[in-house]
Amino acid sequence: MSNDENAEHPAEQPAENREDGRDVQPDGDVEQLRKELPAEVPAEPETPEVEPEPARQPEPESVSVEPAADAVEPELTGRQRLVKGLWPPRASRAQLIMAVLLFVLGLGLAIQVRSTSDNSALRGARQEDLVRILDELDDRTQRLEDEKQGLEDQRTELESSSNQANEARKQTAEKQKQLGILAGTVGAQGPGINMTVTDTKGAVEADMLLDAVQELRAAGAEAIQVNDVRVVANTYLTDGSGGKGVSVDGHEISQPYRFKVIGKPQDLEPALNIPGGVVQTLEKEQATTVVSRSNKIIVDALRSAQRPDYARSSSE
């Protein structure tokens, strides 16, 4: 082989320089390669992979919104200021005790005023009813004035009469008749009213009839008779035995109850028909009441004169 062929194939080596099928470089070449290659870097130990933390979102900053300069708070009314001052309540124990005491005091005053005031009927009465009540009061005042004037005239007659003894006997006899009518020992007649109360339900009680008697007396009744019993100053009414009927001075009477009353009809009838009076009270109990005027009422039921047990005339 020529030198030219050796130059073209410098890498070829003899077969004996190969071991185990690998090429073995000469020692000089190996050293040269070692110099040219960089030094080996020791391998770093493996570190476990750490997942990156999620990025935190920045917290929103609180932004204070200032009211606009031109925004004006609406003015509160008096009631709104009062409510704002009272609610929510901020009361101490002493204030609560004082509030309870004031409430109890106010409640007591209200009950007392309501119980003592003249409430019921006259507040809701019509104008004509009020006028009629005023007329009744005027008539009653006039009757008292007439009675006063009559007594003064009697005194004048006794003082000026030439025969005072005869005049005294005359006035005494007249007074005896009047007292006999009031005591029920003699009969009487004159103008007045008739009142009939029909109670088919049996709801009328003794106190209702007693109210009627008292109202008639206040209106100027001079003689009263209920059915066949004469009503006098000491008359009493009770409920009948068994809850039926009414007893007048121990005499049981049954419906219809008939009243004969002598007096001024113009005063007696309106007194029974005033708002909340006798007639309306009886009608609430489903009793029928009929009142009629008459120019001649006869009261013929008599009472026996009772001698007093202890009282004696001072002239004896």
Secondary structure, 3 states (H helix, E strand, C coil): CCHHHHHHCCCCCCHHHCECCECCCCHHHHHHHHHHCCCCCCCCCCCCCCCCCCCCCCCCCCCCCCCCCCCCCCCCCHHHHHHHHHCCCCCCHHHHHHHHHHHHHHHHHHHHHHHHCCCHHHHCCCHHHHHHHHHHHHHHHHHHHHHHHHHHHHHHHHHHCCCHHHHHHHHHHHHHHHHHHHHCCCCEEEEEEEEEEECCCCCCCHHHHHHHHHHHHHCCCCEEEECCEEECCCCCEEECHHHCCEEECCEEECCCEEEEEECCHHHHHHHHHCCCCHHHHHHHCCCEEEEEEEEEEEECCCCCCCCCCCCCCCCC
